[in-house]
Amino acid sequence: MIYTWKLRIIRRQEWSGNHAYQPDPLKIPVEYVIVEQTETEACLTETECTYSVRHIHTKHKGFGLYCIGFNFLIGGDGNVYEGRGWYRRGVYTGGYTTKAISIGFIGNFLEIEPVPNQVETAQQLIANGVKFGMISSDYKLITSQRETALQRMVSTWPHWSDEIIQ
């Protein structure tokens, strides 16, 4: 992987996320990286992506969550938006809650792949997670969504596992 820019993580405070609630801690390094789509409108600018992240936050609060269920979101602007971050459990199905970091691509990628900015940023986030000991060096990359453009693309990345999230 070749990275052409520095990874930029926009913290919850910067996009006006909830700061008070602290979900259960996550055991680091995690064994899994879960890649999903947010099933929302795509965004290409920081203004659009910040709006999308706030919308997702409101939507997840409507599900009874106190903050976004994803650990991180990746916008089409090439930025990472902090959800629960590295140290807090996300919300997943099956038994992955205690051993995974989730990355949500902002947009709906049933038929089209994310823009290159999103792809490169997600790969860089994962690489940095491994480098700094947040993600195990022998992690498995998975998704719960099958037969989508996003899943087909991610299935070509290193560490892909065809393991199915229930």
OpenMM code with the backbone's topology and positions (N, CA, C; nanometers):
from openmm import Vec3, app, unit

residues = "MET ILE TYR THR TRP LYS LEU ARG ILE ILE ARG ARG GLN GLU TRP SER GLY ASN HIS ALA TYR GLN PRO ASP PRO LEU LYS ILE PRO VAL GLU TYR VAL ILE VAL GLU GLN THR GLU THR GLU ALA CYS LEU THR GLU THR GLU CYS THR TYR SER VAL ARG HIS ILE HIS THR LYS HIS LYS GLY PHE GLY LEU TYR CYS ILE GLY PHE ASN PHE LEU ILE GLY GLY ASP GLY ASN VAL TYR GLU GLY ARG GLY TRP TYR ARG ARG GLY VAL TYR THR GLY GLY TYR THR THR LYS ALA ILE SER ILE GLY PHE ILE GLY ASN PHE LEU GLU ILE GLU PRO VAL PRO ASN GLN VAL GLU THR ALA GLN GLN LEU ILE ALA ASN GLY VAL LYS PHE GLY MET ILE SER SER ASP TYR LYS LEU ILE THR SER GLN ARG GLU THR ALA LEU GLN ARG MET VAL SER THR TRP PRO HIS TRP SER ASP GLU ILE ILE GLN".split()
positions = [
    Vec3(0.0836, -0.1182, 0.0000),
    Vec3(0.0000, 0.0000, 0.0000),
    Vec3(0.0881, 0.1246, 0.0000),
    Vec3(0.0541, 0.2205, -0.0819),
    Vec3(0.1269, 0.3464, -0.0867),
    Vec3(0.0324, 0.4561, -0.0379),
    Vec3(0.0808, 0.5338, 0.0592),
    Vec3(-0.0031, 0.6396, 0.1156),
    Vec3(0.0514, 0.7744, 0.0723),
    Vec3(-0.0370, 0.8571, 0.0249),
    Vec3(0.0055, 0.9852, -0.0297),
    Vec3(-0.0287, 1.1030, 0.0606),
    Vec3(-0.0926, 1.0787, 0.1737),
    Vec3(-0.1243, 1.1875, 0.2649),
    Vec3(-0.1281, 1.1340, 0.4069),
    Vec3(-0.1224, 1.2279, 0.5003),
    Vec3(-0.1248, 1.1918, 0.6414),
    Vec3(-0.2691, 1.1622, 0.6834),
    Vec3(-0.2855, 1.0579, 0.7626),
    Vec3(-0.4171, 1.0193, 0.8112),
    Vec3(-0.4720, 1.1283, 0.9027),
    Vec3(-0.5932, 1.1719, 0.8766),
    Vec3(-0.6569, 1.2751, 0.9595),
    Vec3(-0.7795, 1.2156, 1.0267),
    Vec3(-0.7757, 1.2115, 1.1598),
    Vec3(-0.8884, 1.1617, 1.2375),
    Vec3(-0.9585, 1.2803, 1.3010),
    Vec3(-1.0855, 1.2980, 1.2654),
    Vec3(-1.1662, 1.4052, 1.3223),
    Vec3(-1.2350, 1.3497, 1.4463),
    Vec3(-1.1961, 1.4008, 1.5612),
    Vec3(-1.2458, 1.3522, 1.6909),
    Vec3(-1.3934, 1.3864, 1.7098),
    Vec3(-1.4580, 1.3130, 1.8002),
    Vec3(-1.6006, 1.3365, 1.8278),
    Vec3(-1.6281, 1.4817, 1.8640),
    Vec3(-1.5400, 1.5417, 1.9436),
    Vec3(-1.5597, 1.6806, 1.9835),
    Vec3(-1.5649, 1.7745, 1.8627),
    Vec3(-1.4916, 1.7397, 1.7581),
    Vec3(-1.4855, 1.8249, 1.6398),
    Vec3(-1.6115, 1.8155, 1.5540),
    Vec3(-1.6765, 1.6995, 1.5513),
    Vec3(-1.8003, 1.6889, 1.4736),
    Vec3(-1.9239, 1.6992, 1.5639),
    Vec3(-1.9016, 1.7326, 1.6896),
    Vec3(-2.0082, 1.7554, 1.7880),
    Vec3(-2.0759, 1.6272, 1.8329),
    Vec3(-1.9991, 1.5230, 1.8541),
    Vec3(-2.0533, 1.3966, 1.9042),
    Vec3(-2.0738, 1.3984, 2.0542),
    Vec3(-2.1389, 1.2961, 2.1037),
    Vec3(-2.1653, 1.2808, 2.2467),
    Vec3(-2.0349, 1.2462, 2.3179),
    Vec3(-2.0009, 1.3211, 2.4216),
    Vec3(-1.8754, 1.2986, 2.4936),
    Vec3(-1.8961, 1.2294, 2.6267),
    Vec3(-2.0150, 1.2336, 2.6800),
    Vec3(-2.0379, 1.1883, 2.8168),
    Vec3(-2.0377, 1.0359, 2.8318),
    Vec3(-2.0979, 0.9645, 2.7402),
    Vec3(-2.1134, 0.8198, 2.7536),
    Vec3(-1.9859, 0.7467, 2.7151),
    Vec3(-1.9433, 0.6552, 2.7985),
    Vec3(-1.8246, 0.5750, 2.7708),
    Vec3(-1.8623, 0.4278, 2.7694),
    Vec3(-1.8795, 0.3683, 2.6514),
    Vec3(-1.9122, 0.2258, 2.6440),
    Vec3(-1.8009, 0.1417, 2.7062),
    Vec3(-1.8279, 0.0135, 2.7231),
    Vec3(-1.7306, -0.0771, 2.7818),
    Vec3(-1.5988, -0.0726, 2.7065),
    Vec3(-1.4874, -0.0883, 2.7806),
    Vec3(-1.3570, -0.0891, 2.7137),
    Vec3(-1.3400, -0.2103, 2.6236),
    Vec3(-1.2554, -0.1945, 2.5259),
    Vec3(-1.2248, -0.2980, 2.4278),
    Vec3(-1.0869, -0.3541, 2.4585),
    Vec3(-1.0732, -0.4844, 2.4504),
    Vec3(-0.9437, -0.5472, 2.4738),
    Vec3(-0.8572, -0.5292, 2.3491),
    Vec3(-0.7446, -0.4659, 2.3675),
    Vec3(-0.6522, -0.4336, 2.2595),
    Vec3(-0.5334, -0.5286, 2.2662),
    Vec3(-0.4789, -0.5773, 2.1575),
    Vec3(-0.5193, -0.5536, 2.0188),
    Vec3(-0.6400, -0.6397, 1.9808),
    Vec3(-0.7207, -0.5879, 1.8894),
    Vec3(-0.8383, -0.6617, 1.8445),
    Vec3(-0.7978, -0.7654, 1.7409),
    Vec3(-0.8795, -0.8700, 1.7302),
    Vec3(-0.8542, -0.9802, 1.6372),
    Vec3(-0.9210, -0.9596, 1.5010),
    Vec3(-1.0234, -0.8735, 1.4982),
    Vec3(-1.1035, -0.8557, 1.3763),
    Vec3(-1.1172, -0.7084, 1.3410),
    Vec3(-1.1268, -0.6826, 1.2111),
    Vec3(-1.1662, -0.5524, 1.1586),
    Vec3(-1.2912, -0.5784, 1.0756),
    Vec3(-1.4000, -0.5119, 1.1124),
    Vec3(-1.5269, -0.5264, 1.0420),
    Vec3(-1.5465, -0.4025, 0.9542),
    Vec3(-1.5678, -0.4245, 0.8254),
    Vec3(-1.5908, -0.3148, 0.7317),
    Vec3(-1.7366, -0.3206, 0.6876),
    Vec3(-1.8050, -0.2077, 0.7000),
    Vec3(-1.9472, -0.1984, 0.6673),
    Vec3(-1.9735, -0.0706, 0.5891),
    Vec3(-2.0946, -0.0575, 0.5420),
    Vec3(-2.1411, 0.0677, 0.4823),
    Vec3(-2.2435, 0.1276, 0.5769),
    Vec3(-2.2583, 0.2594, 0.5748),
    Vec3(-2.3546, 0.3236, 0.6648),
    Vec3(-2.4959, 0.3239, 0.6085),
    Vec3(-2.5087, 0.2948, 0.4797),
    Vec3(-2.6391, 0.2966, 0.4116),
    Vec3(-2.7056, 0.4335, 0.4223),
    Vec3(-2.6235, 0.5365, 0.4011),
    Vec3(-2.6700, 0.6749, 0.4001),
    Vec3(-2.6216, 0.7388, 0.2703),
    Vec3(-2.6499, 0.8654, 0.2543),
    Vec3(-2.5962, 0.9395, 0.1392),
    Vec3(-2.4443, 0.9440, 0.1487),
    Vec3(-2.3780, 0.9355, 0.0351),
    Vec3(-2.2327, 0.9505, 0.0315),
    Vec3(-2.1974, 1.0972, 0.0532),
    Vec3(-2.0723, 1.1227, 0.0889),
    Vec3(-2.0270, 1.2603, 0.1083),
    Vec3(-1.8886, 1.2755, 0.0470),
    Vec3(-1.8597, 1.3957, -0.0030),
    Vec3(-1.7310, 1.4199, -0.0689),
    Vec3(-1.6533, 1.5369, -0.0104),
    Vec3(-1.7178, 1.6192, 0.0722),
    Vec3(-1.6498, 1.7321, 0.1359),
    Vec3(-1.6593, 1.7162, 0.2869),
    Vec3(-1.5724, 1.7851, 0.3583),
    Vec3(-1.5758, 1.7765, 0.5050),
    Vec3(-1.7093, 1.8267, 0.5608),
    Vec3(-1.7648, 1.9290, 0.5010),
    Vec3(-1.8951, 1.9803, 0.5462),
    Vec3(-2.0033, 1.8744, 0.5284),
    Vec3(-2.0081, 1.8117, 0.4103),
    Vec3(-2.1069, 1.7061, 0.3853),
    Vec3(-2.0854, 1.5864, 0.4780),
    Vec3(-1.9607, 1.5479, 0.4958),
    Vec3(-1.9313, 1.4302, 0.5789),
    Vec3(-1.9627, 1.4562, 0.7256),
    Vec3(-1.9319, 1.5751, 0.7749),
    Vec3(-1.9656, 1.6096, 0.9126),
    Vec3(-2.1161, 1.6032, 0.9326),
    Vec3(-2.1917, 1.6558, 0.8368),
    Vec3(-2.3377, 1.6480, 0.8431),
    Vec3(-2.3823, 1.5010, 0.8454),
    Vec3(-2.3237, 1.4177, 0.7599),
    Vec3(-2.3598, 1.2756, 0.7553),
    Vec3(-2.3300, 1.2060, 0.8876),
    Vec3(-2.2149, 1.2352, 0.9456),
    Vec3(-2.1774, 1.1731, 1.0732),
    Vec3(-2.2764, 1.2142, 1.1824),
    Vec3(-2.3142, 1.3412, 1.1852),
    Vec3(-2.4140, 1.3874, 1.2833),
    Vec3(-2.5483, 1.3171, 1.2611),
    Vec3(-2.5852, 1.2992, 1.1343),
    Vec3(-2.7098, 1.2292, 1.1011),
    Vec3(-2.7042, 1.0844, 1.1490),
    Vec3(-2.5928, 1.0171, 1.1258),
    Vec3(-2.5757, 0.8783, 1.1701),
    Vec3(-2.5803, 0.8715, 1.3225),
    Vec3(-2.5200, 0.9684, 1.3880),
    Vec3(-2.5226, 0.9761, 1.5344),
    Vec3(-2.6672, 0.9851, 1.5852),
    Vec3(-2.7447, 1.0719, 1.5252),
    Vec3(-2.8854, 1.0873, 1.5633),
    Vec3(-2.9627, 0.9584, 1.5372),
    Vec3(-2.9372, 0.8965, 1.4227),
    Vec3(-3.0039, 0.7708, 1.3869),
    Vec3(-2.9704, 0.6611, 1.4881),
    Vec3(-2.8437, 0.6486, 1.5253),
    Vec3(-2.8032, 0.5460, 1.6210),
    Vec3(-2.8591, 0.5745, 1.7607),
    Vec3(-2.8685, 0.7018, 1.7975),
    Vec3(-2.9323, 0.7362, 1.9257),
    Vec3(-3.0789, 0.6933, 1.9245),
    Vec3(-3.1430, 0.7031, 1.8075),
    Vec3(-3.2808, 0.6576, 1.7930),
    Vec3(-3.2960, 0.5074, 1.8126),
    Vec3(-3.1862, 0.4334, 1.7923),
    Vec3(-3.1857, 0.2880, 1.8154),
    Vec3(-3.1596, 0.2556, 1.9630),
    Vec3(-3.1447, 0.3596, 2.0451),
    Vec3(-3.1183, 0.3386, 2.1870),
    Vec3(-2.9706, 0.3385, 2.2230),
    Vec3(-2.8850, 0.3728, 2.1275),
    Vec3(-2.7416, 0.3812, 2.1556),
    Vec3(-2.7089, 0.5227, 2.2020),
    Vec3(-2.6046, 0.5357, 2.2814),
    Vec3(-2.5657, 0.6683, 2.3285),
    Vec3(-2.4658, 0.7358, 2.2359),
    Vec3(-2.4057, 0.6571, 2.1496),
    Vec3(-2.3146, 0.7144, 2.0509),
    Vec3(-2.3150, 0.6246, 1.9276),
    Vec3(-2.2452, 0.6672, 1.8248),
    Vec3(-2.2380, 0.5907, 1.7012),
    Vec3(-2.1885, 0.4505, 1.7318),
    Vec3(-2.2464, 0.3504, 1.6670),
    Vec3(-2.2079, 0.2118, 1.6897),
    Vec3(-2.0742, 0.1740, 1.6291),
    Vec3(-2.0285, 0.2465, 1.5262),
    Vec3(-1.8997, 0.2197, 1.4617),
    Vec3(-1.7850, 0.2770, 1.5446),
    Vec3(-1.6689, 0.2161, 1.5341),
    Vec3(-1.5505, 0.2740, 1.5968),
    Vec3(-1.5011, 0.3932, 1.5159),
    Vec3(-1.5078, 0.3794, 1.3832),
    Vec3(-1.4648, 0.4865, 1.2938),
    Vec3(-1.5531, 0.4894, 1.1699),
    Vec3(-1.5672, 0.6086, 1.1116),
    Vec3(-1.6364, 0.6256, 0.9840),
    Vec3(-1.5379, 0.6880, 0.8863),
    Vec3(-1.5479, 0.6491, 0.7592),
    Vec3(-1.4583, 0.7017, 0.6562),
    Vec3(-1.5427, 0.7779, 0.5545),
    Vec3(-1.5105, 0.9055, 0.5382),
    Vec3(-1.5834, 0.9883, 0.4436),
    Vec3(-1.5168, 0.9917, 0.3075),
    Vec3(-1.5939, 1.0299, 0.2071),
    Vec3(-1.5416, 1.0456, 0.0722),
    Vec3(-1.4449, 1.1621, 0.0613),
    Vec3(-1.4348, 1.2422, 0.1673),
    Vec3(-1.3386, 1.3519, 0.1729),
    Vec3(-1.1992, 1.3038, 0.2130),
    Vec3(-1.1875, 1.1728, 0.2458),
    Vec3(-1.0583, 1.1171, 0.2848),
    Vec3(-1.0267, 1.1313, 0.4319),
    Vec3(-1.1246, 1.1743, 0.5115),
    Vec3(-1.1050, 1.1871, 0.6556),
    Vec3(-1.1639, 1.0675, 0.7301),
    Vec3(-1.1087, 1.0422, 0.8477),
    Vec3(-1.1628, 0.9435, 0.9403),
    Vec3(-1.2406, 1.0210, 1.0454),
    Vec3(-1.3628, 0.9769, 1.0752),
    Vec3(-1.4452, 1.0390, 1.1773),
    Vec3(-1.4560, 0.9417, 1.2941),
    Vec3(-1.4155, 0.9870, 1.4114),
    Vec3(-1.4164, 0.9015, 1.5296),
    Vec3(-1.5592, 0.8766, 1.5760),
    Vec3(-1.5914, 0.7490, 1.5919),
    Vec3(-1.7163, 0.7100, 1.6551),
    Vec3(-1.6845, 0.6724, 1.7985),
    Vec3(-1.6640, 0.5440, 1.8223),
    Vec3(-1.6263, 0.4970, 1.9566),
    Vec3(-1.4754, 0.4934, 1.9761),
    Vec3(-1.4000, 0.5096, 1.8685),
    Vec3(-1.2551, 0.5155, 1.8786),
    Vec3(-1.1907, 0.3789, 1.9013),
    Vec3(-1.0623, 0.3816, 1.9344),
    Vec3(-0.9842, 0.2592, 1.9484),
    Vec3(-1.0160, 0.1804, 2.0747),
    Vec3(-1.0567, 0.2466, 2.1792),
    Vec3(-1.0597, 0.1811, 2.3101),
    Vec3(-1.1976, 0.1382, 2.3591),
    Vec3(-1.3014, 0.1642, 2.2838),
    Vec3(-1.4369, 0.1335, 2.3302),
    Vec3(-1.5059, 0.0352, 2.2367),
    Vec3(-1.5831, -0.0538, 2.2956),
    Vec3(-1.6559, -0.1550, 2.2186),
    Vec3(-1.7585, -0.0904, 2.1269),
    Vec3(-1.7660, -0.1438, 2.0068),
    Vec3(-1.8691, -0.1024, 1.9131),
    Vec3(-1.9913, -0.1903, 1.9314),
    Vec3(-2.0870, -0.1726, 1.8429),
    Vec3(-2.2103, -0.2502, 1.8482),
    Vec3(-2.2133, -0.3385, 1.7244),
    Vec3(-2.2045, -0.4705, 1.7455),
    Vec3(-2.2038, -0.5657, 1.6359),
    Vec3(-2.2968, -0.6803, 1.6677),
    Vec3(-2.3217, -0.7598, 1.5664),
    Vec3(-2.3960, -0.8823, 1.5870),
    Vec3(-2.2994, -0.9947, 1.6169),
    Vec3(-2.3513, -1.1029, 1.6679),
    Vec3(-2.2668, -1.2184, 1.6969),
    Vec3(-2.1721, -1.1917, 1.8118),
    Vec3(-2.0625, -1.2633, 1.8154),
    Vec3(-1.9688, -1.2544, 1.9259),
    Vec3(-1.8499, -1.1647, 1.9008),
    Vec3(-1.8638, -1.0622, 1.8195),
    Vec3(-1.7502, -0.9784, 1.7821),
    Vec3(-1.7337, -0.8539, 1.8685),
    Vec3(-1.8281, -0.8251, 1.9537),
    Vec3(-1.8284, -0.7008, 2.0297),
    Vec3(-1.7006, -0.6803, 2.1092),
    Vec3(-1.6455, -0.7852, 2.1641),
    Vec3(-1.5270, -0.7710, 2.2488),
    Vec3(-1.3956, -0.7868, 2.1747),
    Vec3(-1.3997, -0.8163, 2.0448),
    Vec3(-1.2743, -0.8451, 1.9751),
    Vec3(-1.2625, -0.7830, 1.8362),
    Vec3(-1.3357, -0.6731, 1.8125),
    Vec3(-1.3332, -0.6132, 1.6785),
    Vec3(-1.3374, -0.4607, 1.6837),
    Vec3(-1.2812, -0.4032, 1.5805),
    Vec3(-1.2950, -0.2608, 1.5494),
    Vec3(-1.3802, -0.2554, 1.4233),
    Vec3(-1.4771, -0.1633, 1.4190),
    Vec3(-1.5595, -0.1516, 1.2984),
    Vec3(-1.5310, -0.0204, 1.2267),
    Vec3(-1.5287, -0.0305, 1.0954),
    Vec3(-1.5068, 0.0853, 1.0097),
    Vec3(-1.6277, 0.0969, 0.9181),
    Vec3(-1.6970, 0.2085, 0.9274),
    Vec3(-1.8138, 0.2329, 0.8431),
    Vec3(-1.7800, 0.3283, 0.7301),
    Vec3(-1.7972, 0.2819, 0.6073),
    Vec3(-1.7800, 0.3688, 0.4903),
    Vec3(-1.9085, 0.4503, 0.4755),
    Vec3(-1.8963, 0.5824, 0.4778),
    Vec3(-2.0146, 0.6677, 0.4675),
    Vec3(-2.0683, 0.6600, 0.3248),
    Vec3(-2.1890, 0.6062, 0.3118),
    Vec3(-2.2528, 0.5924, 0.1822),
    Vec3(-2.3207, 0.4579, 0.1689),
    Vec3(-2.3730, 0.4353, 0.0506),
    Vec3(-2.4421, 0.3109, 0.0194),
    Vec3(-2.3682, 0.2455, -0.0971),
    Vec3(-2.3066, 0.1306, -0.0715),
    Vec3(-2.2185, 0.0694, -0.1693),
    Vec3(-2.2650, -0.0694, -0.2101),
    Vec3(-2.3941, -0.0777, -0.2407),
    Vec3(-2.4489, -0.2037, -0.2887),
    Vec3(-2.3988, -0.2325, -0.4297),
    Vec3(-2.3986, -0.1304, -0.5139),
    Vec3(-2.3660, -0.1495, -0.6551),
    Vec3(-2.2383, -0.0796, -0.6994),
    Vec3(-2.1978, 0.0241, -0.6273),
    Vec3(-2.0761, 0.0962, -0.6650),
    Vec3(-1.9767, 0.0916, -0.5492),
    Vec3(-1.8491, 0.0966, -0.5841),
    Vec3(-1.7448, 0.0951, -0.4819),
    Vec3(-1.7262, 0.2350, -0.4248),
    Vec3(-1.6722, 0.2422, -0.3026),
    Vec3(-1.6395, 0.3733, -0.2460),
    Vec3(-1.5369, 0.4453, -0.3330),
    Vec3(-1.5275, 0.5770, -0.3143),
    Vec3(-1.4294, 0.6555, -0.3893),
    Vec3(-1.2889, 0.6217, -0.3397),
    Vec3(-1.1875, 0.6427, -0.4243),
    Vec3(-1.0503, 0.6083, -0.3855),
    Vec3(-1.0051, 0.6682, -0.2524),
    Vec3(-1.0480, 0.7930, -0.2229),
    Vec3(-1.0118, 0.8542, -0.0937),
    Vec3(-1.0532, 0.7661, 0.0238),
    Vec3(-1.1741, 0.7115, 0.0179),
    Vec3(-1.2230, 0.6269, 0.1267),
    Vec3(-1.1412, 0.4988, 0.1381),
    Vec3(-1.1136, 0.4383, 0.0259),
    Vec3(-1.0406, 0.3115, 0.0237),
    Vec3(-0.9012, 0.3294, 0.0825),
    Vec3(-0.8279, 0.4291, 0.0321),
    Vec3(-0.6920, 0.4526, 0.0800),
    Vec3(-0.6906, 0.4902, 0.2275),
    Vec3(-0.7866, 0.5704, 0.2707),
    Vec3(-0.7926, 0.6106, 0.4113),
    Vec3(-0.8209, 0.4906, 0.5006),
    Vec3(-0.9136, 0.4053, 0.4609),
    Vec3(-0.9441, 0.2862, 0.5414),
    Vec3(-0.8223, 0.1954, 0.5514),
    Vec3(-0.7530, 0.1752, 0.4408),
    Vec3(-0.6336, 0.0906, 0.4423),
    Vec3(-0.5255, 0.1510, 0.5310),
    Vec3(-0.5123, 0.2817, 0.5271),
    Vec3(-0.4130, 0.3485, 0.6111),
    Vec3(-0.4518, 0.3402, 0.7589),
    Vec3(-0.5795, 0.3545, 0.7893),
    Vec3(-0.6258, 0.3421, 0.9282),
    Vec3(-0.5941, 0.2028, 0.9824),
    Vec3(-0.6221, 0.1007, 0.9032),
    Vec3(-0.5932, -0.0371, 0.9451),
    Vec3(-0.4426, -0.0557, 0.9647),
    Vec3(-0.3628, -0.0084, 0.8699),
    Vec3(-0.2174, -0.0220, 0.8798),
    Vec3(-0.1640, 0.0479, 1.0045),
    Vec3(-0.2156, 0.1668, 1.0333),
    Vec3(-0.1737, 0.2379, 1.1544),
    Vec3(-0.2191, 0.1639, 1.2797),
    Vec3(-0.3388, 0.1047, 1.2752),
    Vec3(-0.3873, 0.0266, 1.3888),
    Vec3(-0.2945, -0.0900, 1.4195),
    Vec3(-0.2455, -0.1555, 1.3148),
    Vec3(-0.1504, -0.2660, 1.3335),
    Vec3(-0.0174, -0.2108, 1.3843),
    Vec3(0.0308, -0.1066, 1.3216),
    Vec3(0.1606, -0.0472, 1.3574),
    Vec3(0.1661, -0.0062, 1.5044),
    Vec3(0.0574, 0.0509, 1.5555),
    Vec3(0.0563, 0.1017, 1.6917),
    Vec3(-0.0041, 0.0042, 1.7927),
    Vec3(-0.0244, -0.1220, 1.7506),
    Vec3(-0.0661, -0.2259, 1.8430),
    Vec3(-0.2129, -0.2267, 1.8803),
    Vec3(-0.2954, -0.1566, 1.8045),
    Vec3(-0.4399, -0.1539, 1.8313),
    Vec3(-0.5088, -0.2738, 1.7660),
    Vec3(-0.4542, -0.3181, 1.6525),
    Vec3(-0.5066, -0.4305, 1.5761),
    Vec3(-0.3970, -0.5362, 1.5706),
    Vec3(-0.4328, -0.6598, 1.5965),
    Vec3(-0.3376, -0.7709, 1.5907),
    Vec3(-0.2772, -0.7811, 1.4508),
    Vec3(-0.1509, -0.8173, 1.4427),
    Vec3(-0.0858, -0.8283, 1.3120),
    Vec3(-0.1433, -0.9412, 1.2267),
    Vec3(-0.2114, -1.0367, 1.2902),
    Vec3(-0.2745, -1.1454, 1.2145),
    Vec3(-0.4279, -1.1343, 1.2176),
    Vec3(-0.4778, -1.0112, 1.2186),
    Vec3(-0.6222, -0.9847, 1.2235),
    Vec3(-0.6943, -1.0473, 1.1049),
    Vec3(-0.8259, -1.0614, 1.1210),
    Vec3(-0.9120, -1.1055, 1.0112),
    Vec3(-1.0020, -0.9892, 0.9720),
    Vec3(-1.0179, -0.9708, 0.8432),
    Vec3(-1.1017, -0.8649, 0.7875),
    Vec3(-1.2331, -0.9275, 0.7432),
    Vec3(-1.3446, -0.8762, 0.7954),
    Vec3(-1.4751, -0.9356, 0.7659),
    Vec3(-1.5810, -0.8280, 0.7439),
    Vec3(-1.6957, -0.8708, 0.6939),
    Vec3(-1.8130, -0.7850, 0.6801),
    Vec3(-1.9370, -0.8722, 0.6967),
    Vec3(-2.0470, -0.8093, 0.7348),
    Vec3(-2.1719, -0.8855, 0.7459),
    Vec3(-2.2542, -0.8761, 0.6183),
    Vec3(-2.2164, -0.7854, 0.5307),
    Vec3(-2.2943, -0.7627, 0.4098),
    Vec3(-2.2332, -0.8386, 0.2930),
    Vec3(-2.3097, -0.9272, 0.2368),
    Vec3(-2.2628, -1.0097, 0.1250),
    Vec3(-2.3178, -0.9582, -0.0069),
    Vec3(-2.2444, -0.9883, -0.1107),
    Vec3(-2.2865, -0.9548, -0.2472),
    Vec3(-2.3099, -0.8049, -0.2664),
    Vec3(-2.2246, -0.7230, -0.2056),
    Vec3(-2.2263, -0.5795, -0.2305),
    Vec3(-2.0952, -0.5419, -0.2978),
    Vec3(-2.0929, -0.4253, -0.3610),
    Vec3(-1.9682, -0.3785, -0.4227),
    Vec3(-1.8613, -0.3592, -0.3155),
    Vec3(-1.9005, -0.3111, -0.1985),
    Vec3(-1.8053, -0.2922, -0.0891),
    Vec3(-1.7453, -0.4255, -0.0464),
    Vec3(-1.8275, -0.5261, -0.0270),
    Vec3(-1.7781, -0.6580, 0.0154),
    Vec3(-1.6865, -0.7183, -0.0913),
    Vec3(-1.7229, -0.7064, -0.2162),
    Vec3(-1.6389, -0.7612, -0.3233),
    Vec3(-1.5023, -0.6923, -0.3258),
    Vec3(-1.5012, -0.5612, -0.3047),
    Vec3(-1.3764, -0.4868, -0.3042),
    Vec3(-1.2898, -0.5275, -0.1843),
    Vec3(-1.3486, -0.5284, -0.0657),
    Vec3(-1.2749, -0.5603, 0.0567),
    Vec3(-1.2226, -0.7038, 0.0540),
    Vec3(-1.2938, -0.7917, -0.0151),
    Vec3(-1.2502, -0.9318, -0.0208),
    Vec3(-1.1179, -0.9494, -0.0951),
    Vec3(-1.0699, -0.8445, -0.1610),
    Vec3(-0.9408, -0.8510, -0.2300),
    Vec3(-0.8263, -0.7982, -0.1426),
    Vec3(-0.8576, -0.7447, -0.0255),
    Vec3(-0.7559, -0.6883, 0.0623),
    Vec3(-0.6859, -0.7979, 0.1418),
    Vec3(-0.5640, -0.7691, 0.1876),
    Vec3(-0.4948, -0.8648, 0.2762),
    Vec3(-0.5772, -0.8911, 0.4021),
    Vec3(-0.5676, -1.0102, 0.4550),
    Vec3(-0.6323, -1.0535, 0.5789),
    Vec3(-0.7814, -1.0836, 0.5621),
    Vec3(-0.8335, -1.0791, 0.4375),
    Vec3(-0.9759, -1.1085, 0.4169),
    Vec3(-1.0087, -1.2471, 0.4683),
    Vec3(-1.1208, -1.2567, 0.5381),
    Vec3(-1.1744, -1.3859, 0.5835),
    Vec3(-1.3190, -1.3926, 0.5415),
    Vec3(-1.3594, -1.5055, 0.4898),
    Vec3(-1.4980, -1.5210, 0.4458),
    Vec3(-1.5893, -1.5592, 0.5618),
    Vec3(-1.5398, -1.5393, 0.6824),
    Vec3(-1.6190, -1.5656, 0.8023),
    Vec3(-1.7458, -1.4807, 0.7974),
    Vec3(-1.8575, -1.5384, 0.8382),
    Vec3(-1.9850, -1.4670, 0.8299),
    Vec3(-2.0292, -1.4229, 0.9691),
    Vec3(-2.0609, -1.2935, 0.9810),
    Vec3(-2.1144, -1.2394, 1.1049),
    Vec3(-2.2614, -1.2775, 1.1113),
    Vec3(-2.3031, -1.3348, 1.2171),
    Vec3(-2.4449, -1.3737, 1.2344),
    Vec3(-2.5245, -1.2627, 1.2962),
] * unit.nanometer
topology = app.Topology()
chain = topology.addChain("A")
for resn in residues:
    res = topology.addResidue(resn, chain)
    for name in ("N", "CA", "C"):
        topology.addAtom(name, app.Element.getBySymbol(name[0]), res)
